[in-house]
């Protein structure tokens, strides 16, 4: 990889979602959900990888079963847009997508949280840090997860484009070299074009100064009902 390409990595980033605090100030439980989700992610990894004996695993299983019974039957958040409206929130669709997404949701224990940023020169980027519970090949991030991360990252990057966002039409990922786990990874938006209802976006995934994967994605705006 040429040195001038490496220098294009993000620098002096800041949080890309400037209205994030609106949600947290309306309902502080989302701060708690984020902390709980992070603890559950750590527990998930330890339960998968820690070399525990059967007795320790049995005790953990019983404790978790008690917690499941405690929360069973509690009311649940349904439609995200309806929930936002009930809090008096309007605006970017990523307000709750970044919280509840099964791929990158910060309050979703099953996800790989993504932090959206902008580089010093204004390029959209994001950071993720997978661990060894996200492996495909030993020590490397699962290729299917890479595709899912691109889908979420590029889909949400449409917020900088005019008009309503499109839905994923096609997603083509080129795996250049293995992507390591247990390391901070950066996704970069390289280009975004609008052709009528079509949105064509290109992105790259970087690890340790090397581009490990690239993606071409086509998003299509739904036709207006009528």
N, C-alpha and C positions, 0 to 999 in steps of 0.2 A: 504494500500500500504506500503510495507517495506521501512524503512528509507534509505536503501542502493540504492533502485531504485530511490527515490526522489533525491539523491545526483547526479544522472546521468544527471540531467538537464543541459542546456547549461551554460557555464561560460565564461567570457571575450570574447564575440563573435566579429567577424568582418564581413564586407560585403563579401558575398560569390562570387559575380560576379565581379572579379577584372577588367574586361574590360568594365565595365559600363561607365566609363568616355569617352571611345572612341566615343560612340554614342552622348553623350552630347557635346563633343568638336567639332564634325562634324556639329551638328545642335542644337544650343542652344534653339530652340523652344520646345524641349522636356522638358527642365526645366520649361518653361511656361506652357506646357500642364499638367505637374504634379501638379503645383500649382492650375491651373484651375480645374483639376479633383478633388482635395481635397476640394475646395470650393463648387463644385457641389455635392460632397458627403454630406457635411454639410447641404447644402440647401435641398437635398433629405430627410435627416432625419428630418429637421425642418418642411418641407412641409408636411411630414407624421404625425409628432407627436405634433407640436406646436398647441396649442388650440387657433387658430385665428378665428376672426369673418369672415362673408362672404365678407365684404368689403375688408379686408386685403387680403384674398385669391384671390379676383377678381383682385386687383391691381397687385399681384404677377403674376397671370396668364397672364395679358396683357403685363407685362414686359418680361416675358419669351417668349411669342409669338413674340414680336418684335425681340428678339435675334435669334429665329429660322428663321425668315424671312431674317435676316441679313446674316446668314451663309448658307442658302439654295442655292444650285447650285454651291457651291465652289468645286474645284477639290478635290478628295479624294485619300489617299494612298490605293493602291490595294494590290498586292502580297507583303508580307513582305520581302521575299528574294530579289525580284527585287528592292524594295526600298533600302535595305541595299547595294545592288550592285551599285545603282545610287550614293550613298554616298561614295563609295569606301571602304565599310566595309565588312569584311569576318569574319568567326569564329563562335562562339557558337550560336546555334539557339535560345537560351534564350535571346539574345540581344534585340530583339523586342517583344518576347513573354512576357517578364516581363513588357513591356510598354503597350501593346495593348490587352492582354488577357482579356476576359470578366469575368474571375474568379479572377485573381490576378493582372491584369495590373496596373502599377503605374500611367499611363496616361489615364486610362479608368475609367470614373466616375461611371460606373455601377459595378465596381469590388470591391473586398475586398483585398487591396494591401498586398503583402507578401514580407517580407524582408529576403532574404537568408543569412545564417550565417554558421560558423563552430564553434563548441565548442572547448574548450581548448585542448581536446584530439583528435581533428580532425574529430568529427562526424558532418555530414551534418544536419542542422536544419533550421527552419524558424520561423518567428514571424508574427502574425496577431492580429489585435485588432478589433473585430466586435462590432457594436453598436446595439441599440435596433431595428434598421430597418432590422436587420438580424435574428430576432426572429423566432422560431418555437413555442415551448411551451413558456409561459411567462417567460422572463428573461433568456432564453436558446437559444443557436444557433440552427438554423434549421438543421435537420439531413441531408437533401439533400445538403446543403452547406458544411457540414463536408465532405461528400463523394467527392464533387467537389474539395475541398481544398486538400484532400489526392491525388486525381488524378493528379492535377497540381504539387504538391510538389514532389511526387514520380516520376512522369514523368520527371521532370526537374532534379531530383537527378541522373538520368541515365548518366548525363554528366561526372560523375566520373568513369563510366564503359568503357571498351574498345569497339571500334567500334561504328557504328551509333546507335541512340536511337531507341527503339521500340515504337509501338503504343499500346494503352490500349487494352488488351484482356479481362481480367476480373478484377473486383475490389470488394473485400469483406470487409465490414466495420463491426466491432463489437462495438456497443455503450455500454460502460461500465457504465457510469453515465452521467447525464445531463452536457452539456458544457455551462458555463455562457457566456453571452455577456458583453460588457463594461468592459473587462478585457483582458490583454495581454495573448495570447495563444501561445504555442510553439509546432511545429511539429518536430518530431525527426525521422531520418532514423535509423532503428535498424539493418537491414541487407540487402545485395544486392548480388544476385548470378546470374551467367550467365550459361545457358545450351543451347548451340547452338544459335538458334535465339531467345530463350526465356530469359527474364530477370525477376527474381522473387525478389520483394522488399517488405519489411515489414516496417511499420511506426507506430508511436504513436502520439496522440494529448494530450498535457498536459495543465492544468489550475491550478494555485495556488498550485503547488507541487503534483497534483494528475493526473493520467492518466485517461482521460475521454473517449477515443476511440482508437481503433487500426485498422490497415488495412493490408491486404495481397493483393498485386497487381501483375498481370502478364502482362508484356509488350512483344510484339512480333515484331521483326524486319521485315520490309517488304522484300519480296523476290526481289532479284536483277532482273531488267528488262533484257530481252535478249532472 
